[in-house]
Amino acid sequence: MAQQAATKDATHLNRRQLLGLGLSGGSSLLLGGCALNGLSETVGNATQPLNERIEALMQGKGPVPLFRRDQVDPKDLLVNSFNGVPQLDPARYRLRVDGLVSRPLSLDLAALAALPQQELVMRHVCVEGWAAIVAWSGVRLADVLALAGISNLGGYLAIDSADQYFETWDIASALHPQTLLATAMNGAPLPAANGAPVRLATPIKLGYKLSKWVTGLKVMASLEERRGTWEDQGYEWFAGL
Amino acid sequence: MDEAMAHHPAPIRHSPLWTRAFHSLNLLVLLVMAASGLQIYNANPVFGGRGGATVPELLTLGGWLAGGRDWHFGFMGLYALNLGVWIALLIGQRRRKLADTGDLGTLKASQNKAKRRLSAHRLVYTLMLILLAFGLITGMAMYKPAQFWWLSGLFSFGEAFGSTSWQTLRISHLATIPAIALLMLAHVTLSWRIGGLRLLRSMFA
Protein backbone atom coordinates (compact mmCIF):
# COMPACT_ATOMS: atom_id res chain seq x y z
CA MET A 1 0.00 0.00 0.00
CA ALA A 2 2.73 2.41 1.04
CA GLN A 3 4.70 1.38 -1.98
CA GLN A 4 1.70 2.10 -4.19
CA ALA A 5 1.37 5.60 -2.71
CA ALA A 6 5.03 6.23 -3.25
CA THR A 7 4.78 5.14 -6.87
CA LYS A 8 1.80 7.40 -7.35
CA ASP A 9 3.71 10.28 -5.82
CA ALA A 10 6.67 9.60 -8.06
CA THR A 11 4.56 9.64 -11.22
CA HIS A 12 2.88 12.81 -9.97
CA LEU A 13 6.23 14.54 -9.62
CA ASN A 14 7.20 13.13 -12.94
CA ARG A 15 4.24 14.76 -14.60
CA ARG A 16 4.99 18.04 -12.90
CA GLN A 17 8.55 17.87 -14.13
CA LEU A 18 7.30 17.03 -17.58
CA LEU A 19 4.97 20.02 -17.54
CA GLY A 20 7.82 22.25 -16.43
CA LEU A 21 10.05 20.76 -19.06
CA GLY A 22 7.43 21.35 -21.74
CA LEU A 23 6.94 24.98 -20.75
CA SER A 24 10.63 25.75 -20.44
CA GLY A 25 11.29 23.89 -23.67
CA GLY A 26 8.73 26.03 -25.47
CA SER A 27 10.10 29.28 -24.09
CA SER A 28 13.70 28.31 -24.72
CA LEU A 29 12.82 27.85 -28.37
CA LEU A 30 11.84 31.51 -28.39
CA LEU A 31 14.47 32.86 -26.04
CA GLY A 32 17.43 30.60 -26.62
CA GLY A 33 17.01 30.10 -30.36
CA CYS A 34 20.69 30.92 -30.71
CA ALA A 35 21.59 27.45 -29.46
CA LEU A 36 19.34 25.95 -32.13
CA ASN A 37 20.82 28.12 -34.88
CA GLY A 38 23.83 25.81 -34.96
CA LEU A 39 21.51 22.98 -35.96
CA SER A 40 20.11 24.78 -39.02
CA GLU A 41 22.41 23.08 -41.49
CA THR A 42 21.72 19.64 -39.96
CA VAL A 43 17.97 20.21 -40.32
CA GLY A 44 18.47 21.38 -43.91
CA ASN A 45 20.69 18.46 -44.85
CA ALA A 46 18.26 15.98 -43.28
CA THR A 47 15.21 17.26 -45.14
CA GLN A 48 16.48 18.62 -48.47
CA PRO A 49 16.75 15.23 -50.24
CA LEU A 50 13.06 14.47 -49.59
CA ASN A 51 12.01 18.00 -50.56
CA GLU A 52 14.01 17.73 -53.78
CA ARG A 53 12.52 14.34 -54.59
CA ILE A 54 9.00 15.74 -54.22
CA GLU A 55 10.01 18.77 -56.29
CA ALA A 56 11.36 16.54 -59.07
CA LEU A 57 8.10 14.53 -59.06
CA MET A 58 5.98 17.66 -59.40
CA GLN A 59 8.22 19.52 -61.82
CA GLY A 60 6.41 20.61 -64.96
CA LYS A 61 7.90 19.52 -68.27
CA GLY A 62 6.72 22.41 -70.42
CA PRO A 63 7.66 26.08 -70.37
CA VAL A 64 6.63 28.28 -67.43
CA PRO A 65 3.79 30.75 -68.18
CA LEU A 66 5.21 34.24 -68.61
CA PHE A 67 3.94 37.75 -67.94
CA ARG A 68 2.71 40.73 -69.94
CA ARG A 69 5.11 43.54 -70.76
CA ASP A 70 2.88 46.06 -68.93
CA GLN A 71 3.38 44.08 -65.70
CA VAL A 72 7.06 45.06 -65.67
CA ASP A 73 7.88 47.55 -62.90
CA PRO A 74 11.59 48.46 -63.17
CA LYS A 75 11.78 49.77 -59.59
CA ASP A 76 10.89 46.31 -58.21
CA LEU A 77 14.23 44.87 -59.36
CA LEU A 78 16.79 45.41 -56.60
CA VAL A 79 20.52 45.06 -57.24
CA ASN A 80 22.58 42.52 -55.32
CA SER A 81 26.31 42.14 -55.81
CA PHE A 82 28.84 40.37 -53.65
CA ASN A 83 31.89 42.16 -55.00
CA GLY A 84 31.01 45.50 -56.62
CA VAL A 85 30.21 46.17 -60.27
CA PRO A 86 32.93 45.14 -62.76
CA GLN A 87 33.17 47.29 -65.90
CA LEU A 88 33.70 45.08 -68.95
CA ASP A 89 34.83 46.53 -72.28
CA PRO A 90 32.23 45.28 -74.84
CA ALA A 91 34.86 45.33 -77.63
CA ARG A 92 37.20 43.02 -75.74
CA TYR A 93 34.49 40.82 -74.22
CA ARG A 94 34.66 37.08 -74.99
CA LEU A 95 32.42 34.27 -73.73
CA ARG A 96 34.48 31.12 -73.25
CA VAL A 97 32.69 27.76 -73.63
CA ASP A 98 34.76 24.68 -72.85
CA GLY A 99 34.94 21.50 -70.80
CA LEU A 100 33.15 18.43 -72.17
CA VAL A 101 32.32 19.95 -75.56
CA SER A 102 33.37 18.93 -79.05
CA ARG A 103 34.07 22.53 -80.18
CA PRO A 104 35.41 24.86 -77.46
CA LEU A 105 34.26 28.40 -78.26
CA SER A 106 35.28 31.96 -77.62
CA LEU A 107 32.34 34.12 -78.64
CA ASP A 108 32.33 37.90 -78.95
CA LEU A 109 29.16 39.97 -78.65
CA ALA A 110 28.66 40.01 -82.43
CA ALA A 111 28.67 36.21 -82.49
CA LEU A 112 26.04 36.14 -79.73
CA ALA A 113 23.96 38.76 -81.55
CA ALA A 114 24.01 36.57 -84.69
CA LEU A 115 22.17 33.77 -82.87
CA PRO A 116 18.33 33.75 -82.64
CA GLN A 117 17.19 36.38 -80.11
CA GLN A 118 14.15 36.31 -77.90
CA GLU A 119 12.52 38.35 -75.17
CA LEU A 120 10.92 36.64 -72.16
CA VAL A 121 8.92 38.55 -69.52
CA MET A 122 9.47 36.52 -66.39
CA ARG A 123 9.35 36.80 -62.63
CA HIS A 124 12.77 37.19 -61.06
CA VAL A 125 12.57 35.77 -57.51
CA CYS A 126 15.25 36.62 -54.97
CA VAL A 127 16.08 34.28 -52.09
CA GLU A 128 15.58 37.28 -49.80
CA GLY A 129 11.86 37.19 -50.50
CA TRP A 130 11.31 39.98 -53.01
CA ALA A 131 10.45 39.44 -56.67
CA ALA A 132 10.26 41.56 -59.82
CA ILE A 133 8.78 41.03 -63.25
CA VAL A 134 11.50 41.72 -65.81
CA ALA A 135 11.69 41.51 -69.60
CA TRP A 136 15.02 39.84 -70.38
CA SER A 137 16.23 39.36 -73.95
CA GLY A 138 19.13 37.54 -75.46
CA VAL A 139 20.05 34.11 -76.77
CA ARG A 140 19.03 30.75 -75.43
CA LEU A 141 21.77 29.17 -73.36
CA ALA A 142 20.78 25.88 -75.04
CA ASP A 143 21.64 27.37 -78.47
CA VAL A 144 25.12 28.38 -77.32
CA LEU A 145 25.74 24.98 -75.75
CA ALA A 146 24.48 23.25 -78.92
CA LEU A 147 26.96 25.34 -80.93
CA ALA A 148 29.75 23.97 -78.76
CA GLY A 149 28.37 20.42 -78.87
CA ILE A 150 27.95 19.03 -75.35
CA SER A 151 29.28 15.53 -74.69
CA ASN A 152 26.77 12.97 -73.44
CA LEU A 153 28.88 12.81 -70.30
CA GLY A 154 28.16 16.45 -69.50
CA GLY A 155 25.86 16.59 -66.50
CA TYR A 156 26.71 19.98 -65.01
CA LEU A 157 27.60 23.47 -66.08
CA ALA A 158 30.06 25.71 -64.20
CA ILE A 159 29.59 29.45 -64.74
CA ASP A 160 32.41 31.94 -64.19
CA SER A 161 31.83 35.66 -63.75
CA ALA A 162 34.10 38.67 -64.09
CA ASP A 163 33.61 39.51 -60.40
CA GLN A 164 34.77 36.00 -59.35
CA TYR A 165 31.15 34.97 -58.62
CA PHE A 166 30.84 31.26 -59.27
CA GLU A 167 27.85 29.02 -60.01
CA THR A 168 27.14 25.42 -61.00
CA TRP A 169 23.92 24.20 -62.60
CA ASP A 170 22.42 20.87 -63.58
CA ILE A 171 22.55 20.59 -67.37
CA ALA A 172 18.75 20.09 -67.72
CA SER A 173 18.09 23.53 -66.19
CA ALA A 174 20.78 25.05 -68.43
CA LEU A 175 19.12 23.52 -71.52
CA HIS A 176 15.62 24.67 -70.46
CA PRO A 177 14.08 26.60 -73.39
CA GLN A 178 13.48 29.63 -71.15
CA THR A 179 17.04 29.88 -69.83
CA LEU A 180 18.73 32.85 -71.52
CA LEU A 181 22.10 34.49 -71.78
CA ALA A 182 20.56 37.94 -71.57
CA THR A 183 22.12 41.00 -73.19
CA ALA A 184 19.16 43.38 -72.76
CA MET A 185 16.70 44.25 -70.02
CA ASN A 186 13.25 45.82 -70.44
CA GLY A 187 14.04 46.68 -74.07
CA ALA A 188 17.34 48.50 -73.40
CA PRO A 189 20.95 47.27 -73.37
CA LEU A 190 21.80 45.55 -70.09
CA PRO A 191 22.98 48.12 -67.47
CA ALA A 192 26.37 47.41 -65.83
CA ALA A 193 24.78 46.90 -62.39
CA ASN A 194 22.47 44.22 -63.83
CA GLY A 195 25.32 42.22 -65.38
CA ALA A 196 26.42 43.84 -68.67
CA PRO A 197 27.27 42.66 -71.17
CA VAL A 198 25.97 39.10 -70.54
CA ARG A 199 24.05 37.55 -67.64
CA LEU A 200 21.87 34.51 -66.96
CA ALA A 201 18.08 34.75 -66.78
CA THR A 202 15.47 32.03 -66.24
CA PRO A 203 12.04 31.70 -64.61
CA ILE A 204 12.95 28.33 -63.06
CA LYS A 205 15.68 29.28 -60.57
CA LEU A 206 16.22 31.67 -57.66
CA GLY A 207 18.12 34.88 -58.35
CA TYR A 208 21.43 33.81 -56.83
CA LYS A 209 21.72 31.13 -59.54
CA LEU A 210 21.51 33.85 -62.22
CA SER A 211 25.13 34.93 -62.55
CA LYS A 212 25.86 38.41 -63.86
CA TRP A 213 28.94 39.44 -65.93
CA VAL A 214 29.23 35.88 -67.27
CA THR A 215 32.61 35.21 -68.89
CA GLY A 216 32.97 31.43 -68.97
CA LEU A 217 30.89 28.27 -69.28
CA LYS A 218 32.40 24.88 -68.58
CA VAL A 219 30.57 21.58 -69.12
CA MET A 220 31.48 19.01 -66.47
CA ALA A 221 30.70 15.35 -65.76
CA SER A 222 30.26 15.86 -62.04
CA LEU A 223 30.19 18.54 -59.40
CA GLU A 224 33.46 19.46 -57.80
CA GLU A 225 34.16 20.81 -54.35
CA ARG A 226 33.06 24.35 -55.15
CA ARG A 227 29.34 24.41 -55.92
CA GLY A 228 28.73 28.14 -55.91
CA THR A 229 29.60 31.35 -54.10
CA TRP A 230 26.47 31.25 -51.91
CA GLU A 231 25.85 27.50 -52.02
CA ASP A 232 29.22 26.90 -50.35
CA GLN A 233 27.99 29.07 -47.47
CA GLY A 234 24.72 27.21 -46.97
CA TYR A 235 22.21 28.11 -49.69
CA GLU A 236 20.41 25.30 -51.54
CA TRP A 237 22.21 24.15 -54.67
CA PHE A 238 19.26 23.30 -56.93
CA ALA A 239 17.23 26.38 -55.93
CA GLY A 240 14.40 25.55 -58.32
CA LEU A 241 11.24 27.58 -58.53
CA MET B 1 -19.37 21.99 -6.53
CA ASP B 2 -16.19 23.94 -7.14
CA GLU B 3 -15.48 23.89 -3.40
CA ALA B 4 -16.02 20.18 -3.15
CA MET B 5 -13.60 19.61 -6.01
CA ALA B 6 -11.02 21.82 -4.37
CA HIS B 7 -11.15 19.71 -1.21
CA HIS B 8 -11.24 16.33 -2.88
CA PRO B 9 -9.68 16.76 -6.32
CA ALA B 10 -10.56 13.90 -8.62
CA PRO B 11 -7.53 12.33 -10.31
CA ILE B 12 -6.68 14.03 -13.57
CA ARG B 13 -7.89 12.08 -16.54
CA HIS B 14 -5.06 12.38 -18.99
CA SER B 15 -5.75 12.51 -22.65
CA PRO B 16 -4.43 9.48 -24.54
CA LEU B 17 -0.69 9.60 -25.00
CA TRP B 18 -0.88 9.94 -28.77
CA THR B 19 -3.28 12.91 -28.43
CA ARG B 20 -0.87 14.65 -26.09
CA ALA B 21 2.10 13.87 -28.32
CA PHE B 22 0.29 15.08 -31.44
CA HIS B 23 -0.87 18.25 -29.67
CA SER B 24 2.65 19.06 -28.45
CA LEU B 25 4.17 18.28 -31.83
CA ASN B 26 1.70 20.65 -33.47
CA LEU B 27 2.67 23.40 -31.05
CA LEU B 28 6.37 22.80 -31.67
CA VAL B 29 5.95 22.78 -35.46
CA LEU B 30 3.96 26.04 -35.36
CA LEU B 31 6.63 27.72 -33.21
CA VAL B 32 9.42 26.57 -35.53
CA MET B 33 7.52 27.66 -38.66
CA ALA B 34 6.72 31.10 -37.20
CA ALA B 35 10.22 31.79 -35.82
CA SER B 36 12.03 30.60 -38.98
CA GLY B 37 9.47 32.50 -41.10
CA LEU B 38 10.32 35.70 -39.23
CA GLN B 39 14.01 35.00 -39.87
CA ILE B 40 13.25 34.87 -43.61
CA TYR B 41 11.14 38.03 -43.25
CA ASN B 42 14.18 39.88 -41.89
CA ALA B 43 16.19 39.31 -45.09
CA ASN B 44 13.79 41.67 -46.86
CA PRO B 45 10.91 42.97 -44.71
CA VAL B 46 7.52 42.54 -46.41
CA PHE B 47 6.66 46.07 -45.35
CA GLY B 48 9.28 48.60 -46.41
CA GLY B 49 11.70 46.26 -48.22
CA ARG B 50 15.36 46.95 -47.53
CA GLY B 51 14.58 50.02 -45.43
CA GLY B 52 11.81 48.25 -43.51
CA ALA B 53 11.83 47.41 -39.81
CA THR B 54 13.05 43.94 -38.90
CA VAL B 55 11.75 41.55 -36.27
CA PRO B 56 13.82 41.29 -33.02
CA GLU B 57 16.36 38.47 -33.22
CA LEU B 58 14.81 36.96 -30.08
CA LEU B 59 11.76 35.85 -32.08
CA THR B 60 13.72 34.37 -34.99
CA LEU B 61 15.21 30.96 -35.64
CA GLY B 62 18.08 30.06 -37.95
CA GLY B 63 20.66 32.79 -37.34
CA TRP B 64 20.66 34.01 -40.95
CA LEU B 65 18.60 33.67 -44.13
CA ALA B 66 19.91 30.25 -45.20
CA GLY B 67 19.48 28.93 -41.63
CA GLY B 68 15.92 30.22 -41.47
CA ARG B 69 15.17 28.53 -44.80
CA ASP B 70 16.69 25.28 -43.51
CA TRP B 71 14.23 25.22 -40.59
CA HIS B 72 11.26 26.55 -42.53
CA PHE B 73 11.52 24.07 -45.41
CA GLY B 74 12.72 21.33 -43.07
CA PHE B 75 9.54 21.53 -41.00
CA MET B 76 7.06 22.33 -43.77
CA GLY B 77 6.60 18.60 -44.47
CA LEU B 78 5.68 17.97 -40.82
CA TYR B 79 3.36 20.97 -40.92
CA ALA B 80 1.53 19.63 -43.96
CA LEU B 81 1.44 16.10 -42.55
CA ASN B 82 0.03 17.31 -39.22
CA LEU B 83 -2.62 19.33 -40.98
CA GLY B 84 -3.59 16.31 -43.08
CA VAL B 85 -3.76 13.99 -40.04
CA TRP B 86 -5.80 16.53 -38.12
CA ILE B 87 -8.32 16.99 -40.92
CA ALA B 88 -8.56 13.20 -41.38
CA LEU B 89 -9.17 12.71 -37.62
CA LEU B 90 -11.90 15.33 -37.55
CA ILE B 91 -13.63 13.86 -40.57
CA GLY B 92 -13.37 10.38 -39.08
CA GLN B 93 -14.71 11.34 -35.66
CA ARG B 94 -18.30 10.60 -34.77
CA ARG B 95 -18.82 13.55 -32.46
CA ARG B 96 -19.11 16.87 -34.19
CA LYS B 97 -16.00 19.04 -33.75
CA LEU B 98 -16.26 21.51 -36.61
CA ALA B 99 -18.44 24.61 -36.53
CA ASP B 100 -21.58 25.18 -38.56
CA THR B 101 -24.15 27.95 -38.77
CA GLY B 102 -25.91 26.58 -35.69
CA ASP B 103 -22.91 27.60 -33.60
CA LEU B 104 -23.23 31.20 -34.75
CA GLY B 105 -26.88 31.12 -33.60
CA THR B 106 -25.82 29.70 -30.24
CA LEU B 107 -23.26 32.45 -29.76
CA LYS B 108 -25.83 35.09 -30.65
CA ALA B 109 -28.82 33.87 -28.69
CA SER B 110 -28.00 31.19 -26.12
CA GLN B 111 -27.72 31.99 -22.40
CA ASN B 112 -26.19 28.59 -21.64
CA LYS B 113 -22.54 29.37 -20.86
CA ALA B 114 -21.24 25.84 -21.44
CA LYS B 115 -23.04 25.62 -24.76
CA ARG B 116 -21.68 29.00 -25.81
CA ARG B 117 -18.13 27.99 -24.92
CA LEU B 118 -18.43 24.79 -26.91
CA SER B 119 -19.72 26.70 -29.93
CA ALA B 120 -16.96 29.29 -29.63
CA HIS B 121 -14.36 26.55 -29.39
CA ARG B 122 -15.71 24.76 -32.44
CA LEU B 123 -15.47 28.06 -34.30
CA VAL B 124 -11.85 28.51 -33.19
CA TYR B 125 -10.89 24.98 -34.31
CA THR B 126 -12.55 25.44 -37.69
CA LEU B 127 -10.95 28.82 -38.34
CA MET B 128 -7.60 27.38 -37.23
CA LEU B 129 -7.79 24.59 -39.82
CA ILE B 130 -8.75 27.04 -42.56
CA LEU B 131 -5.86 29.35 -41.61
CA LEU B 132 -3.32 26.53 -41.45
CA ALA B 133 -4.41 25.40 -44.91
CA PHE B 134 -4.17 29.01 -46.13
CA GLY B 135 -0.64 29.24 -44.74
CA LEU B 136 0.30 26.08 -46.62
CA ILE B 137 -1.23 27.25 -49.91
CA THR B 138 0.37 30.73 -49.81
CA GLY B 139 3.66 29.13 -48.76
CA MET B 140 3.66 26.69 -51.69
CA ALA B 141 2.78 29.52 -54.08
CA MET B 142 5.89 31.42 -52.99
CA TYR B 143 8.21 28.44 -52.53
CA LYS B 144 7.65 27.12 -56.08
CA PRO B 145 5.97 29.94 -58.04
CA ALA B 146 6.99 28.47 -61.42
CA GLN B 147 5.75 24.94 -60.63
CA PHE B 148 2.56 26.24 -58.97
CA TRP B 149 2.08 29.18 -61.35
CA TRP B 150 -1.68 28.61 -61.29
CA LEU B 151 -1.65 28.98 -57.50
CA SER B 152 0.55 32.10 -57.48
CA GLY B 153 -1.61 33.50 -60.27
CA LEU B 154 -4.69 33.43 -58.03
CA PHE B 155 -3.16 36.26 -56.00
CA SER B 156 -3.20 38.72 -58.88
CA PHE B 157 -6.48 40.06 -57.45
CA GLY B 158 -4.30 42.51 -55.52
CA GLU B 159 -3.34 44.22 -58.79
CA ALA B 160 -6.72 45.99 -58.68
CA PHE B 161 -5.50 47.74 -55.52
CA GLY B 162 -2.03 48.54 -56.88
CA SER B 163 -0.27 45.58 -55.22
CA THR B 164 1.63 43.08 -57.36
CA SER B 165 0.49 39.48 -57.01
CA TRP B 166 3.82 38.71 -55.32
CA GLN B 167 3.35 41.39 -52.65
CA THR B 168 -0.23 40.20 -52.09
CA LEU B 169 1.14 36.68 -51.60
CA ARG B 170 3.81 37.83 -49.16
CA ILE B 171 1.32 39.81 -47.06
CA SER B 172 -1.18 36.91 -47.09
CA HIS B 173 1.46 34.41 -45.99
CA LEU B 174 2.80 36.67 -43.23
CA ALA B 175 -0.72 37.46 -41.99
CA THR B 176 -1.18 33.82 -40.98
CA ILE B 177 1.24 34.36 -38.05
CA PRO B 178 -0.80 37.01 -36.16
CA ALA B 179 -4.05 35.31 -37.16
CA ILE B 180 -2.98 31.91 -35.81
CA ALA B 181 -1.51 33.58 -32.69
CA LEU B 182 -4.89 35.20 -31.99
CA LEU B 183 -6.73 31.90 -32.46
CA MET B 184 -4.25 30.17 -30.15
CA LEU B 185 -4.90 32.85 -27.54
CA ALA B 186 -8.66 32.27 -27.89
CA HIS B 187 -8.12 28.50 -27.63
CA VAL B 188 -5.99 28.83 -24.47
CA THR B 189 -8.45 31.27 -22.86
CA LEU B 190 -11.46 29.05 -23.61
CA SER B 191 -9.66 25.93 -22.37
CA TRP B 192 -8.61 27.71 -19.20
CA ARG B 193 -12.18 28.72 -18.47
CA ILE B 194 -13.38 25.18 -19.02
CA GLY B 195 -10.73 23.22 -17.13
CA GLY B 196 -8.04 25.55 -15.79
CA LEU B 197 -4.71 24.09 -14.76
CA ARG B 198 -6.22 20.59 -14.55
CA LEU B 199 -7.12 20.60 -18.23
CA LEU B 200 -3.72 22.04 -19.10
CA ARG B 201 -2.06 19.22 -17.19
CA SER B 202 -4.28 16.60 -18.75
CA MET B 203 -2.97 17.77 -22.12
CA PHE B 204 0.72 18.44 -21.41
CA ALA B 205 1.77 16.49 -18.31
Interface residues (C-beta under 8 A of the other chain):
Chain A: R15 R16 L18 L19 G22 L23 G26 L29 L30 L31 G33 C34 L36 N37 G38 S40 E41 V43 G44 A46 T47 Q48 L50 N51 E55 M58 Q59 G60 V64 P65 Q71 D73 D76 L78 R123 V125 C126 V127 E128 G129 W130 A131 I133 P203 I204 W230 Q233 G234 Y235 E236 G240 L241
Chain B: S24 L27 L28 L31 V32 A35 I40 Y41 A43 N44 V46 G49 R50 L58 L59 T60 L61 G62 G63 W64 L65 A66 G67 G68 R69 D70 W71 F73 G74 F75 M76 G77 K144 P145 A146 Q147 W149 G153 T164 W166 R170 L200 R201 F204 A205
